[in-house]
Amino acid sequence: MSMRLPSIELDFWRLVSGEARHAEAPASFWIPPLAARQGLQIGQAAKLIFEIESENERGEAERDTERMWVVVAELAPPYFIGRLTNQPEAVAGDTAFYLKMDVEVPFLPEHVIDIGQPPEAFVRLLFSEVPKEAWPRGDRPGNVIEPA
């Protein structure tokens, strides 16, 4: 399966490397051990840093970073596919923007800055429906999953 990571140029958002942040400030920017990040399983949560480009009230582009949780929904080595568990503040009013609550987010172990275990009931509820939008794969064009 071919897949790509999001980019500012194509998607107006990208993921920041937690490994790079840790390398810049190892004493103050902790990340989980590599084995834990590589060993994520479906239903676990991963905290990622999102860099989001949006327009301010003057129509000028600006970039914000937000730390948000995704729940691992699919293992697609070397990628993970997570489902975003909240609405990004930077684009809260923009319903046309891909990045919103319960969309698929592809990521790599290098992007993970924390790991959590959400309640089982939350995970069941999240996975009881298809995501609002699916990240494109080489075998599936487009971004939208039509409701059943």
N, C-alpha and C positions, 0 to 999 in steps of 0.2 A: 504494500500500500504506500503510495507516495503522499506526502503531506508537506506543508510548509508552516513555518511559524509566522505570526502576525508581524507586520512592519508598519512603521509610520507612513511610508510612501504609499502603500496599497490600502491599509486598513485604518490609518490615523491612530493606531495604538500599537504598542509592542510590550514585550516582557523584558524586565531588567534582570541581568544575571546576578543572582544572589552570590554565586561564587566570586564574581568580580568585586562586588561590594565587600565581601568578607576579606578578600585579598588586600583591598585598600585599607581596611581598618580591622584586622583580626581580633584585636583586644575588645573592641566595642560593637562589632557586628557579627553576632553568632549565627551560624546556620547548622542544621542537623548534619551528622556524619554522612558521607557519600553513600555508604551501604544502605542507610535508612532512606535516603532520597531516591536511590535506584530501586529500592524494594517496595515502593508504594503499592498498595493493593486497592482494588475497587472498594469504595465506601470510606476510605480514609480521606482526610482533608489535607490540602497543601496550601500554605500561604504564599502568594506570589506578589511581586511588585509590578504594577502596571504603569506604563508611561502613556498618557492619553493626550492627544492633540485636539483642541477644541477652539472655538471662536469665542472671544470675549464680547462684551456688549458693543464695542466699537468695530466688530468684524475682523479683528486681528487674531492671528493664530497664537495660541499659547499652549504650553505643555504643563500638565500636572502629573504627579505620581501619587498612586494610591496603593495601599497594601490591602489585598482582598483574598478571601478564601475561595477555593474551588474544591468540590468533592470529586475524587477520581471515579470516572464512570466507565473508562475503557483503557485497556493497555494496548498500545500500538507501537511496540519497540521501534526506535528508541524513545518514542513519544509517549506521553500520557495525555488522555483527554479528560478534562475536568469540567464540571458544571458550576458556573459562577453562582455564589450563594447570596449576593447582594447587588444593589444598583449602584454603579459608580457615581460619585457626587459630581464629577467633572462633566458628565453628560446626562444628568438626571432628567432634564426636560426634553431631550432629543430622542424621540421614539424611533427615528429612522437609523440611528447609529447602531451598529452591530452589537457593541459591548453593552449588555444590560443583564439584569438578573436572569439566571437560568439559560444562558447560552453556553455552547461548548467552547472551551479554551484549550488549545494544544500547548503543551509545555514539556520541558526537559528537566532532568534532575538538577541541572545547574541553576534553574530559576527558583527552586524551592527554598524558602527562608524559614519555614516552620512546618511542623506536621502535627495534625490533631486527629482525634477520633470523635466525629460527631455522633449524637445519639442515634441509635438504630432506627427509631421511629422517624426521625428527620430524613435519614437516608432513604428509607422505604417510600416516604411521601415524595421526595425529590425524584426518585426513579420510577414512580408510578405513572408518570407521563413523559412524553418525548420532550426534549429540550425545545425552548422557543426558537432557537436557530442552531443549525448544525454547522460545524467547521468543515470547509470543503476538503475532500480527500480526492486522490487521483481517480478513484473508481466511482465517485459521486459528485457531479458538478453542482455548482451553486451553493448557497448558504442556508436555504430555507427548507425546513421539514414541514410538509403540509399536514395539518391535523387529520387524524384518522376519522 
